[in-house]
């Protein structure tokens, strides 16, 4: 099948596992402490309004990000709660015993709010740092570029710092495994450990690329709004967060579309460079988990009977 006709799949690394999402389903596979695999399935429910919004350029990026944050947090919550639980322990609370509405709203709120909180911090901290240096580096454009520089440095330092922790390092390895599986799939290769390991751990469509694009796009967007007095600058930055996210999403899509064009593929290089920090080379056992997750998703997308053995969120 031609790559242009193949379904597009995305993914996310979680604690000791990988989540993959398709048009109808999202599936996570994790490696538990006894070496066995456990699965989590969350059907995608078609919401007409959301689908319409996701067709509107610039607005669709914000909608997709919020939806991905809410959905991804459910899978991350599953992985953190289940990977170190004794598989023989039947004393866990079953999903049907918990209010579905409470679970969905609660987990979704955590994911969305944490994303908004983090984005706000990474927007305001560089602003105040640049403002503190305004007596030394005055000027409209100087301040905007300085703000962008601080944002970039803060982002790189933060990612590097958390990558030193054992837990996040393993998550980044699973992130690499996720990319390798997608690359193998898009290159029409059988999903064996050997084939997947031979693939790059970098991918043009990665969320890490999106993050760094928000830095560059922000510098461009901020050039069209005032920065004085300080309160106006703060209000503008906060109000423009959806604009920066929306434009950055379109840039991400553009770089992915042109990745096979030799003259234009360099547009995605900044995102690939950042992925050198946000991904690590996985070992074979981690690749096995990623393959299992992806194959489970394909089965569910095709309507096949699956071997899922964990709770579902409906």
Secondary structure by P-SEA (a helix, b strand, c coil): ccccccbbbbbbbcccbbbbbcccbbbbbbbcccccccbbbbbbbbbaaaaaaaacaaaaaaaaaaaaaaaaaaaaaaaaaccccccccccccccccccaaaaaaaaaaaaaaaaaaaaaaaacaaaaaaaaaccccccaaaaaaaaaaaaaaaaaaaaaaaaacaaaaaaaaaaaaaaaaaaaaaacccccaaaaaaccccccccaaaaaaaaaaaaaaaacccccccaaaaaaaaaaaaaaaaaaaaaaaaaaaaacccccccccaaaaaaaaaaacccccaaaaaaaaaaaaaaaaaaacccccccccccc
